[in-house]
Amino acid sequence: MRRLFGTDGVRGVANLDPMTSETAMQLGRAAAHIFMRRAGRHQIVIGKDTRISGYMLESALTAGICSMGVDVLLVGPMPTPAIAFLTRSLRADAGVVISASHNPYQDNGIKFFSGDGFKLPDEVESRIEELIVSDEINHLRPTADLIGKAYRIDDADGRYIEFAKRSLPKDLDFQGIKLVVDCANGAGYKVAPTVLRELGATVEVIGNKPNGMNINQACGAVHPELLQETVRLHKADLGIALDGDADRAIFVCEQGTVVDGDHVMAALGLDLHHQGLLANRTLVGTVMSNFGLELSMAKAGITLIRTPVGDRYLLERMLAEGYNFGGEQSGHFIFLDHNTTGDGLISALQILSLMKRSKKPLSELAKAMTAVPQILVNIKVKQKPVLESIPEIDRAIQENNRRLNGSGRVLIRYSGTEPLLRIMVEGEHASVVKDVADELARVVQAHIG
């Protein structure tokens, strides 16, 4: 049973279990032991977002890692994807990010990258937990000059800024483009505006005054309303909203409208395909991507593969089968040709590159797909039996999928956190979608509601 790690590292309210300094120190000790795989000195990079609790957790992690004889490279507030890059750039054994992403400031989290910049597989996280709950490494206490040291890396910002810029052709700049960037008072508040200005864009910045308690507060990818208003006010060409750790981005077109992540993926996927750069002519999305994305990709000869919700599942499928581009509606986009994890800044650069090369605004590019009608129904349930084990429900799902006849789809799944069964029906014809959703809801309520 996994006790500490969830789908994206360890997360919780800061200073309450499991997000305590005591646990952070133990995580540091266990992770240091796991990553001491080669001869000589070992190094682990630690970065964080702008939460006030980051100071506490950074110190505890550093103490734990140093107590195992491993050195720590401190880079301060930096985007999660920057830590993935810096771990590789600095030839470190691992990287650690202290962040709770889009959560409010009182939360925090700890997640790890391996030396190659990828998030840890489940078995490695389980091994870290095992080391914490056992006494296997309690006796490992180096002394004297074998204790680890902590170093501040002063040029970390510059390294990542140059790395992000290298994702574009050298002859491409954004002269004449007016942007509004919302940094969510988070980890990207310094590097994101710098990159965009160095590439020639005119940049209006909001959400760039972190105080330790205003990260994601009425700003950023979770709350794009201020960005929309500012784009209209300044008549900007594009609005970019990062989340707290800057691994995802939400885009607002020149009209002040939020453009759904599926539409962004469609535009970018088609562009990569036309350039001959879309590996295996395949786009990787999740089960929540609108069926319209699948239809538009199919017309262009592109296959859409779906994974469970979560960027780690996207990445696993991409690595396993050799794909290079995938994403989610929420704004997580993974360009494996450029970074090993979702990167909000690189996503923004790719959209801006497409706008500049095509001479089209985002509102026009978003027409690469047409979203089909979608209905979501939540049904309270007292238990969560396997749906396939109930013949009436299984039969209803199959019959209604046949009724949609390839022009839509049915997705039924339980909530992972609430006593709910979620029914999603999509299709080209709104009346058929409604009929199918009503029928499935009736059958489900009759048997497990």
C-alpha positions as CSV (number, residue, x, y, z in Angstrom):
1,M,0.0,0.0,0.0
2,R,1.4,3.4,-1.1
3,R,1.4,5.7,1.9
4,L,3.3,8.8,0.8
5,F,3.5,9.1,-3.0
6,G,0.4,10.0,-5.0
7,T,0.1,10.5,-8.8
8,D,2.6,13.4,-8.7
9,G,4.9,12.9,-5.8
10,V,4.1,13.6,-2.1
11,R,1.6,16.3,-1.4
12,G,-0.4,17.8,1.4
13,V,-0.9,20.7,3.8
14,A,2.5,22.1,4.7
15,N,3.6,21.2,8.3
16,L,1.0,18.5,8.6
17,D,1.7,14.8,7.9
18,P,3.0,13.9,5.4
19,M,4.3,17.4,4.4
20,T,6.4,17.9,7.6
21,S,10.0,18.7,7.9
22,E,10.6,15.4,9.6
23,T,9.2,13.5,6.6
24,A,11.1,15.7,4.2
25,M,14.3,14.9,5.9
26,Q,13.5,11.2,5.7
27,L,12.7,11.5,2.0
28,G,16.0,13.2,1.5
29,R,17.9,10.4,3.2
30,A,16.1,7.7,1.4
31,A,16.4,9.4,-2.0
32,A,20.1,10.0,-1.5
33,H,20.6,6.4,-0.8
34,I,18.7,5.3,-3.9
35,F,20.7,7.5,-6.2
36,M,24.2,6.8,-4.9
37,R,24.9,4.4,-7.8
38,R,28.3,5.4,-9.1
39,A,31.7,6.0,-7.6
40,G,32.8,9.4,-6.3
41,R,30.8,12.4,-5.0
42,H,27.1,12.5,-5.6
43,Q,24.9,15.5,-6.2
44,I,21.1,16.2,-6.0
45,V,19.5,19.4,-7.4
46,I,16.8,21.0,-5.3
47,G,14.4,23.7,-6.7
48,K,11.1,25.1,-5.4
49,D,8.2,27.4,-6.2
50,T,7.4,30.5,-4.2
51,R,5.4,29.1,-1.2
52,I,6.5,30.3,2.2
53,S,6.7,26.6,3.4
54,G,9.4,26.0,0.8
55,Y,12.1,27.4,3.1
56,M,11.2,24.8,5.8
57,L,11.0,21.9,3.4
58,E,14.2,22.9,1.4
59,S,16.2,23.0,4.6
60,A,14.9,19.6,5.8
61,L,15.5,17.9,2.5
62,T,19.0,19.4,2.3
63,A,19.8,18.1,5.8
64,G,18.6,14.6,5.0
65,I,20.5,14.4,1.7
66,C,23.7,15.8,3.2
67,S,23.5,13.4,6.1
68,M,23.9,10.6,3.6
69,G,27.1,12.1,2.2
70,V,25.5,13.5,-0.9
71,D,26.0,17.2,-2.0
72,V,23.0,19.5,-2.6
73,L,22.8,22.0,-5.5
74,L,20.3,24.7,-4.5
75,V,18.7,26.7,-7.4
76,G,15.9,28.5,-5.5
77,P,12.5,29.3,-7.1
78,M,12.5,27.6,-10.6
79,P,9.9,25.9,-12.8
80,T,9.5,22.2,-12.4
81,P,10.7,21.6,-16.0
82,A,13.8,23.7,-15.3
83,I,14.7,21.3,-12.5
84,A,14.3,18.4,-15.0
85,F,16.7,20.2,-17.4
86,L,19.2,21.4,-14.7
87,T,19.4,17.9,-13.3
88,R,20.8,16.8,-16.7
89,S,22.8,19.9,-17.3
90,L,24.6,19.8,-14.0
91,R,25.2,16.0,-14.3
92,A,23.4,15.5,-11.0
93,D,22.3,12.1,-9.8
94,A,18.7,13.3,-9.2
95,G,16.5,16.4,-8.9
96,V,13.9,17.4,-6.4
97,V,11.1,19.9,-6.8
98,I,9.3,21.4,-3.8
99,S,5.9,22.5,-5.1
100,A,2.2,21.8,-5.0
101,S,1.7,23.0,-8.6
102,H,-1.8,24.7,-8.9
103,N,-2.8,24.1,-5.3
104,P,-3.3,27.0,-2.8
105,Y,-0.2,28.3,-0.9
106,Q,-0.9,26.4,2.3
107,D,-0.2,23.1,0.4
108,N,3.1,21.9,-0.7
109,G,4.7,18.8,-2.3
110,I,7.9,17.0,-3.1
111,K,8.6,15.2,-6.3
112,F,11.8,13.7,-7.7
113,F,13.5,13.4,-11.1
114,S,16.1,10.8,-12.0
115,G,19.4,11.8,-13.4
116,D,18.0,11.7,-16.9
117,G,15.3,14.2,-16.1
118,F,12.3,11.9,-15.9
119,K,9.9,11.4,-13.1
120,L,10.4,8.3,-11.0
121,P,8.6,5.1,-11.8
122,D,6.2,3.6,-9.2
123,E,8.7,0.9,-8.2
124,V,11.4,3.5,-7.3
125,E,8.9,5.6,-5.3
126,S,7.8,2.4,-3.5
127,R,11.5,1.7,-2.6
128,I,11.9,5.2,-1.2
129,E,8.8,4.6,1.0
130,E,10.2,1.2,2.1
131,L,13.5,2.8,3.2
132,I,11.6,5.4,5.2
133,V,9.4,2.9,7.2
134,S,12.2,0.4,7.7
135,D,15.5,0.8,9.7
136,E,17.5,-0.3,6.7
137,I,19.6,2.9,6.3
138,N,19.5,4.2,9.9
139,H,23.0,3.0,10.5
140,L,24.4,4.9,7.5
141,R,25.8,8.0,9.1
142,P,28.9,9.3,7.3
143,T,31.1,11.6,9.5
144,A,33.9,14.2,9.1
145,D,34.6,15.2,5.5
146,L,32.2,12.5,4.1
147,I,29.2,14.5,5.1
148,G,27.5,16.3,2.1
149,K,27.7,20.0,1.4
150,A,25.2,22.4,0.0
151,Y,26.0,24.8,-2.8
152,R,24.0,27.7,-4.3
153,I,24.0,27.6,-8.2
154,D,23.9,31.2,-9.1
155,D,23.6,30.8,-12.9
156,A,20.6,28.4,-12.8
157,D,18.2,31.0,-14.3
158,G,20.5,31.8,-17.1
159,R,21.1,28.1,-18.0
160,Y,17.3,27.5,-18.2
161,I,16.6,30.7,-20.2
162,E,19.2,29.7,-22.8
163,F,17.8,26.1,-22.9
164,A,14.3,27.3,-23.5
165,K,15.4,29.7,-26.3
166,R,17.2,26.8,-28.0
167,S,13.8,25.1,-28.6
168,L,13.3,27.6,-31.4
169,P,15.2,28.1,-34.7
170,K,17.9,30.7,-34.3
171,D,16.4,33.0,-37.0
172,L,13.0,33.1,-35.3
173,D,12.0,36.0,-33.1
174,F,8.8,37.6,-31.8
175,Q,9.3,41.2,-32.9
176,G,6.0,42.9,-33.3
177,I,4.1,40.5,-31.0
178,K,2.4,41.9,-27.9
179,L,2.0,39.5,-25.0
180,V,0.4,39.3,-21.6
181,V,2.0,36.8,-19.3
182,D,0.5,35.7,-16.0
183,C,3.1,34.0,-13.9
184,A,0.7,32.9,-11.1
185,N,3.1,34.5,-8.5
186,G,4.9,31.2,-8.9
187,A,8.1,29.6,-10.0
188,G,8.2,31.1,-13.5
189,Y,7.9,34.7,-12.4
190,K,11.4,35.7,-13.4
191,V,12.5,33.3,-16.2
192,A,9.3,33.4,-18.3
193,P,9.1,37.2,-19.0
194,T,12.9,37.2,-19.5
195,V,12.8,34.6,-22.2
196,L,9.9,36.2,-24.1
197,R,11.5,39.7,-24.0
198,E,14.9,38.4,-25.1
199,L,13.1,36.9,-28.1
200,G,11.8,40.3,-29.0
201,A,8.2,40.3,-27.8
202,T,6.6,43.2,-26.0
203,V,5.5,41.7,-22.7
204,E,3.0,42.9,-20.1
205,V,3.5,40.8,-16.9
206,I,1.0,40.1,-14.2
207,G,1.2,37.6,-11.3
208,N,4.9,38.3,-10.9
209,K,5.1,39.6,-7.3
210,P,5.2,36.5,-5.1
211,N,5.0,37.0,-1.3
212,G,4.9,33.4,-0.3
213,M,1.2,33.4,0.1
214,N,-0.3,34.6,-3.2
215,I,0.7,31.7,-5.5
216,N,-2.2,30.8,-7.7
217,Q,-4.4,33.3,-5.9
218,A,-7.0,34.7,-8.4
219,C,-4.3,34.3,-11.1
220,G,-2.5,31.9,-13.3
221,A,-3.7,28.9,-15.2
222,V,-6.4,28.0,-12.6
223,H,-7.9,31.5,-12.6
224,P,-7.4,33.1,-16.1
225,E,-10.0,35.8,-15.7
226,L,-7.6,38.6,-14.9
227,L,-5.4,37.5,-17.9
228,Q,-8.5,37.7,-20.2
229,E,-9.3,41.1,-19.0
230,T,-5.7,42.3,-19.4
231,V,-5.4,40.9,-22.9
232,R,-8.5,42.9,-24.0
233,L,-7.2,46.0,-22.2
234,H,-3.8,46.0,-23.9
235,K,-5.1,44.7,-27.2
236,A,-2.5,41.9,-26.9
237,D,-1.9,39.2,-29.5
238,L,-1.8,36.4,-27.0
239,G,-2.2,35.8,-23.2
240,I,-0.1,33.1,-21.5
241,A,-1.1,31.8,-18.0
242,L,1.4,29.5,-16.2
243,D,0.5,27.5,-13.1
244,G,2.4,27.6,-9.8
245,D,5.3,25.4,-10.9
246,A,5.1,26.5,-14.6
247,D,4.9,23.0,-16.0
248,R,1.7,23.9,-17.9
249,A,0.2,26.8,-19.7
250,I,-3.3,28.1,-20.6
251,F,-3.6,30.4,-23.6
252,V,-6.0,33.3,-24.2
253,C,-6.4,34.4,-27.8
254,E,-6.4,38.0,-29.0
255,Q,-10.2,38.2,-28.4
256,G,-9.7,37.5,-24.7
257,T,-11.1,34.0,-25.0
258,V,-9.5,31.0,-23.2
259,V,-8.5,28.4,-25.9
260,D,-9.1,24.8,-24.7
261,G,-6.0,22.6,-24.5
262,D,-7.5,20.2,-27.1
263,H,-7.6,23.0,-29.7
264,V,-4.0,23.9,-28.8
265,M,-2.9,20.3,-29.3
266,A,-4.8,20.1,-32.6
267,A,-3.0,23.2,-34.0
268,L,0.4,22.1,-32.7
269,G,-0.1,18.5,-33.8
270,L,-1.1,19.4,-37.3
271,D,1.9,21.8,-37.6
272,L,4.3,19.1,-36.5
273,H,2.7,16.7,-38.9
274,H,3.0,19.2,-41.8
275,Q,6.7,19.7,-41.0
276,G,7.3,15.9,-40.9
277,L,8.2,16.1,-37.2
278,L,5.3,14.2,-35.6
279,A,6.7,10.9,-34.6
280,N,4.8,7.9,-36.0
281,R,2.1,10.4,-37.1
282,T,0.6,10.0,-33.6
283,L,-0.7,12.5,-31.1
284,V,-1.0,11.3,-27.4
285,G,-4.0,12.6,-25.5
286,T,-6.1,11.4,-22.5
287,V,-9.5,9.8,-22.1
288,M,-10.9,13.4,-21.5
289,S,-9.8,14.8,-24.8
290,N,-12.9,15.9,-26.9
291,F,-13.9,13.5,-29.6
292,G,-13.6,16.4,-32.0
293,L,-9.8,16.2,-31.6
294,E,-9.9,12.6,-32.7
295,L,-12.0,13.4,-35.8
296,S,-9.8,16.3,-36.9
297,M,-6.6,14.3,-36.5
298,A,-8.0,11.4,-38.4
299,K,-8.9,13.6,-41.3
300,A,-5.2,14.7,-41.5
301,G,-4.0,11.1,-41.2
302,I,-2.9,11.4,-37.6
303,T,-3.7,8.8,-35.0
304,L,-4.9,9.9,-31.5
305,I,-3.9,7.6,-28.7
306,R,-5.6,8.1,-25.3
307,T,-4.2,7.4,-21.8
308,P,-5.6,7.8,-18.3
309,V,-5.7,11.4,-17.0
310,G,-2.3,12.6,-15.8
311,D,0.9,13.7,-17.5
312,R,2.8,10.8,-16.1
313,Y,0.6,8.4,-18.1
314,L,1.1,10.5,-21.2
315,L,4.9,10.3,-20.7
316,E,4.9,6.6,-20.0
317,R,3.1,5.9,-23.3
318,M,5.2,8.3,-25.3
319,L,8.4,6.7,-24.0
320,A,7.2,3.2,-24.4
321,E,6.0,3.6,-28.0
322,G,8.3,6.3,-29.4
323,Y,5.9,9.3,-29.7
324,N,7.2,12.9,-29.2
325,F,4.1,15.1,-28.6
326,G,1.2,14.7,-26.3
327,G,-1.0,16.8,-23.9
328,E,-4.1,17.4,-21.8
329,Q,-7.0,19.8,-21.9
330,S,-5.6,21.3,-18.7
331,G,-2.5,22.7,-20.5
332,H,0.1,20.0,-19.9
333,F,1.9,19.6,-23.2
334,I,4.9,17.4,-23.5
335,F,7.4,18.0,-26.3
336,L,9.9,15.2,-25.9
337,D,12.1,16.7,-28.6
338,H,12.7,19.6,-26.2
339,N,12.2,18.5,-22.5
340,T,11.5,15.4,-20.5
341,T,8.4,16.7,-18.8
342,G,5.6,19.2,-19.4
343,D,7.0,22.7,-19.8
344,G,4.7,25.7,-19.8
345,L,7.3,28.1,-21.2
346,I,8.3,25.8,-24.1
347,S,4.6,25.2,-24.9
348,A,4.2,29.0,-25.1
349,L,7.2,29.3,-27.4
350,Q,5.8,26.6,-29.7
351,I,2.5,28.4,-30.0
352,L,4.2,31.7,-30.6
353,S,6.4,30.1,-33.2
354,L,3.3,28.7,-35.1
355,M,1.6,32.1,-34.9
356,K,4.7,33.9,-36.3
357,R,5.3,31.4,-39.1
358,S,1.7,31.1,-40.2
359,K,0.9,34.7,-39.6
360,K,-2.4,33.6,-38.0
361,P,-3.8,34.6,-34.6
362,L,-4.6,31.9,-32.1
363,S,-8.3,32.3,-32.6
364,E,-7.8,31.2,-36.2
365,L,-5.3,28.4,-35.4
366,A,-7.8,27.0,-32.8
367,K,-10.2,26.2,-35.7
368,A,-7.9,23.2,-36.4
369,M,-10.6,21.2,-34.6
370,T,-14.3,21.6,-33.8
371,A,-15.4,20.3,-30.4
372,V,-18.4,18.0,-30.6
373,P,-21.3,18.3,-28.1
374,Q,-20.5,16.7,-24.8
375,I,-22.6,15.9,-21.7
376,L,-21.2,15.0,-18.3
377,V,-23.4,13.4,-15.7
378,N,-22.3,12.6,-12.1
379,I,-24.2,9.9,-10.2
380,K,-23.9,9.3,-6.5
381,V,-23.1,5.7,-5.7
382,K,-22.9,3.7,-2.4
383,Q,-20.4,1.2,-3.8
384,K,-18.1,0.9,-6.7
385,P,-18.4,-2.6,-8.3
386,V,-16.6,-3.4,-11.5
387,L,-18.9,-2.1,-14.3
388,E,-18.3,-5.1,-16.6
389,S,-19.5,-7.4,-13.8
390,I,-23.1,-5.9,-14.1
391,P,-24.6,-7.3,-17.3
392,E,-27.2,-4.6,-17.7
393,I,-24.7,-1.8,-17.5
394,D,-22.1,-3.5,-19.7
395,R,-24.8,-4.2,-22.3
396,A,-26.1,-0.6,-22.2
397,I,-22.6,0.8,-22.8
398,Q,-22.0,-1.5,-25.7
399,E,-25.4,-0.8,-27.3
400,N,-25.0,3.0,-27.0
401,N,-21.5,2.9,-28.4
402,R,-23.0,1.1,-31.4
403,R,-25.7,3.7,-31.6
404,L,-23.1,6.5,-31.9
405,N,-21.6,4.6,-34.8
406,G,-18.1,6.0,-34.8
407,S,-19.3,9.6,-34.5
408,G,-18.9,9.8,-30.7
409,R,-18.0,7.9,-27.6
410,V,-19.0,6.9,-24.1
411,L,-16.7,7.1,-21.1
412,I,-17.9,5.8,-17.7
413,R,-15.5,5.9,-14.7
414,Y,-15.6,6.2,-11.0
415,S,-14.2,9.3,-9.2
416,G,-11.0,8.5,-7.4
417,T,-11.9,10.8,-4.5
418,E,-15.7,10.9,-4.2
419,P,-18.6,8.4,-4.2
420,L,-19.5,9.3,-7.7
421,L,-19.7,7.6,-11.1
422,R,-19.0,9.9,-14.0
423,I,-20.7,9.4,-17.3
424,M,-19.4,11.4,-20.3
425,V,-21.0,11.1,-23.7
426,E,-19.7,12.9,-26.8
427,G,-20.9,12.9,-30.4
428,E,-21.5,15.0,-33.5
429,H,-25.3,15.2,-32.9
430,A,-26.4,16.9,-29.7
431,S,-29.8,15.2,-29.6
432,V,-28.3,11.7,-29.8
433,V,-25.7,12.6,-27.2
434,K,-28.4,13.7,-24.8
435,D,-30.5,10.5,-25.4
436,V,-27.5,8.3,-24.8
437,A,-26.5,10.1,-21.6
438,D,-30.1,9.9,-20.3
439,E,-30.3,6.2,-21.0
440,L,-27.0,5.3,-19.4
441,A,-27.8,7.4,-16.3
442,R,-31.1,5.6,-16.0
443,V,-29.5,2.1,-16.2
444,V,-26.7,3.0,-13.8
445,Q,-29.1,4.5,-11.2
446,A,-31.3,1.4,-11.4
447,H,-28.4,-0.9,-10.5
448,I,-25.8,0.9,-8.4
449,G,-27.2,4.4,-7.7
